[in-house]
Amino acid sequence: MKGITVDGDSTVVQHRFAVVYAPKRSRGRFSENCVFLCESELDAIEEANVEKHLFAAKVIGPSKSSEGQRIYYLDDWIDTSIDD
């Protein structure tokens, strides 16, 4: 995500793979309760479920919003489509 700098020495805010609940994929940040962290990119892809609006993604976080919520920023959606 543009504008987000991750401190390589920090273990708090990190790039992570996740499954994100997103009825509309137009948002750039998500509340912690919509983000399900995964161990790997493959795990995120396997847990994704388009019918349930669960999409594999690379996220940055957690971070604290101005409202005091823990949030994750979208780095990129992971394309789970398989070309035949």
TAVEN-V177452 format. One record per helix or strand of 3 or more residues. SS is the DSSP state (helix for helix, strand for strand). FROM is the first residue (numbers start at 1). TO is the last residue. Records with the same first field share a line. If there is no record, write none. Layout:
SS=FROM-TO / FROM-TO
This chain:
strand=14-21 / 29-31 / 35-38 / 54-64 / 70-77
helix=32-34 / 41-47 / 50-52
